[in-house]
Amino acid sequence: QTAYSQAVYNRNKAEGDWQIALGTVAIDMGMRPNQSIQLSDANPEKSAESVVQSVDSMLKSAQETHPALRAARADLDAALANEKSLIAQGRPTLGLVGQYGTSQQSESPGGNQAFIETNRQNQYIGLKLEVPIFEGFSRTYKIRNAQARTDARESALNSAELEVATGVWTSYQQ
């Protein structure tokens, strides 16, 4: 009986809300609120499809342009780049090295002999290979820390995407 009474109450309240809405529409149209208004039936299939399409387009637009999402994506890109950099620092490196130099010195062969001016040229070119063998576990710890930061940035991006989607959906429904 209680559920039936609540259902009757809710139905009467909904009918009253409907009449209030019709009266408001009539006033907005310049008519008296008690004047009869006939509303045409909407095609529910077509309107539901257009709602889904418009919400999808708003969500897509928000995903592309929302500042919080752009910032979260930039943070994630920076964390990924830092992680790749730390991993690359542990790999062997090959470099090209070279030097060219000249020097002038005055030399004496000894005793009371005169000084002789000598010019020396020093030049070389070569390849330098650096292979990190073991530097302790600091690099491993740095890489794991960078991976944890990357995971945190991915979580932050996912949270931001959900917040933006929720905001768009809520605003649309309101």
C-alpha positions as CSV (number, residue, x, y, z in Angstrom):
1,Q,0.0,0.0,0.0
2,T,2.9,2.4,0.8
3,A,4.5,1.7,-2.6
4,Y,1.2,2.2,-4.3
5,S,0.6,5.5,-2.5
6,Q,4.1,6.7,-3.4
7,A,3.5,5.8,-7.1
8,V,0.2,7.7,-7.1
9,Y,1.8,10.7,-5.5
10,N,4.7,10.6,-8.0
11,R,2.3,10.3,-11.0
12,N,0.2,13.3,-9.7
13,K,3.4,15.3,-9.2
14,A,4.7,14.5,-12.7
15,E,1.3,15.5,-14.2
16,G,1.5,18.8,-12.3
17,D,5.0,19.4,-13.5
18,W,3.8,18.7,-17.1
19,Q,1.0,21.2,-16.7
20,I,3.5,23.8,-15.3
21,A,5.8,23.3,-18.3
22,L,2.8,23.6,-20.8
23,G,1.8,26.8,-19.1
24,T,5.3,28.2,-19.3
25,V,5.5,27.3,-23.0
26,A,2.1,29.0,-23.6
27,I,3.3,32.2,-21.8
28,D,6.5,32.2,-23.8
29,M,4.4,32.0,-27.0
30,G,2.3,35.0,-25.9
31,M,-0.8,32.9,-24.9
32,R,-2.6,32.5,-21.7
33,P,-1.3,29.6,-19.5
34,N,-4.6,27.7,-19.4
35,Q,-4.9,27.7,-23.2
36,S,-4.7,24.3,-24.8
37,I,-1.4,23.5,-26.6
38,Q,-0.9,20.5,-28.9
39,L,2.7,19.2,-29.1
40,S,3.7,17.1,-32.0
41,D,5.2,13.7,-31.3
42,A,8.9,13.5,-31.6
43,N,10.6,10.6,-33.4
44,P,12.4,9.0,-30.4
45,E,14.7,6.9,-32.5
46,K,16.0,9.8,-34.5
47,S,16.3,12.1,-31.5
48,A,18.2,9.5,-29.5
49,E,20.6,9.0,-32.4
50,S,21.2,12.8,-32.8
51,V,21.8,13.0,-29.0
52,V,24.5,10.3,-29.2
53,Q,26.1,11.9,-32.2
54,S,26.2,15.3,-30.6
55,V,27.6,14.0,-27.3
56,D,30.2,12.0,-29.2
57,S,31.3,15.1,-31.1
58,M,31.5,17.2,-27.9
59,L,33.5,14.5,-26.1
60,K,35.9,14.2,-29.1
61,S,36.3,18.0,-29.2
62,A,36.9,18.1,-25.4
63,Q,39.5,15.3,-25.7
64,E,41.4,17.3,-28.3
65,T,41.3,20.8,-26.9
66,H,40.8,20.7,-23.1
67,P,43.8,22.4,-21.4
68,A,43.9,19.9,-18.6
69,L,44.2,17.0,-21.0
70,R,46.9,18.8,-23.1
71,A,48.9,19.4,-19.9
72,A,48.5,15.8,-18.8
73,R,49.6,14.6,-22.3
74,A,52.7,16.9,-22.2
75,D,53.6,15.6,-18.7
76,L,53.3,12.0,-20.0
77,D,55.5,12.8,-23.1
78,A,58.1,14.4,-20.9
79,A,58.1,11.4,-18.5
80,L,58.5,9.0,-21.5
81,A,61.3,11.0,-22.9
82,N,63.1,11.1,-19.5
83,E,62.7,7.3,-19.2
84,K,64.1,6.7,-22.7
85,S,67.0,9.1,-22.0
86,L,68.0,7.2,-18.8
87,I,67.8,3.9,-20.6
88,A,70.0,5.2,-23.4
89,Q,72.6,6.5,-21.0
90,G,73.4,2.9,-20.0
91,R,74.2,1.8,-23.5
92,P,77.6,1.9,-25.2
93,T,78.5,5.1,-27.0
94,L,80.7,5.7,-30.0
95,G,82.2,9.1,-30.7
96,L,84.5,10.7,-33.2
97,V,87.4,12.6,-31.5
98,G,90.2,14.6,-33.0
99,Q,92.8,17.2,-32.1
100,Y,95.1,19.5,-33.9
101,G,97.7,21.7,-32.2
102,T,101.0,23.4,-32.8
103,S,103.6,24.5,-30.3
104,Q,106.8,26.6,-30.6
105,Q,109.6,26.2,-28.1
106,S,113.1,27.4,-27.7
107,E,115.4,24.5,-26.9
108,S,119.1,24.4,-26.1
109,P,121.0,21.2,-27.0
110,G,123.1,21.8,-23.8
111,G,126.1,23.8,-22.5
112,N,126.7,27.2,-24.0
113,Q,125.1,26.5,-27.3
114,A,122.4,28.8,-28.9
115,F,118.8,28.2,-28.5
116,I,117.0,26.5,-31.4
117,E,113.4,27.4,-32.3
118,T,111.4,24.2,-32.7
119,N,107.9,23.9,-34.1
120,R,105.9,20.8,-33.2
121,Q,102.6,19.8,-34.7
122,N,100.3,17.5,-32.8
123,Q,97.3,16.0,-34.6
124,Y,95.1,12.9,-34.4
125,I,91.7,11.7,-35.3
126,G,90.0,8.6,-34.0
127,L,87.0,6.8,-32.6
128,K,86.2,6.6,-29.0
129,L,84.1,3.7,-27.7
130,E,82.7,3.9,-24.1
131,V,81.1,0.8,-22.7
132,P,79.6,1.1,-19.2
133,I,80.4,-2.1,-17.4
134,F,79.1,-1.7,-13.9
135,E,78.3,1.6,-12.1
136,G,76.4,0.1,-9.2
137,F,72.7,-0.1,-9.2
138,S,72.1,3.7,-9.4
139,R,71.1,3.6,-13.1
140,T,68.7,0.7,-12.4
141,Y,67.1,2.7,-9.6
142,K,66.9,5.8,-11.7
143,I,65.2,3.9,-14.6
144,R,62.7,2.3,-12.2
145,N,61.9,5.7,-10.7
146,A,61.4,7.1,-14.2
147,Q,59.1,4.2,-15.1
148,A,57.1,4.8,-11.9
149,R,56.8,8.5,-12.9
150,T,55.6,7.5,-16.3
151,D,53.0,5.2,-14.9
152,A,51.8,8.0,-12.6
153,R,51.5,10.4,-15.5
154,E,49.5,7.8,-17.5
155,S,47.1,7.4,-14.5
156,A,46.8,11.2,-14.2
157,L,46.0,11.4,-17.9
158,N,43.4,8.7,-17.6
159,S,41.8,10.4,-14.6
160,A,41.8,13.8,-16.4
161,E,40.1,12.1,-19.5
162,L,37.4,10.6,-17.2
163,E,36.9,14.0,-15.4
164,V,36.5,15.8,-18.7
165,A,34.2,13.2,-20.1
166,T,32.1,13.3,-17.0
167,G,32.0,17.1,-17.1
168,V,30.9,17.1,-20.7
169,W,28.2,14.4,-20.1
170,T,26.9,16.2,-17.0
171,S,26.8,19.6,-18.7
172,Y,25.0,18.1,-21.7
173,Q,22.4,16.4,-19.6
174,Q,21.8,19.5,-17.5
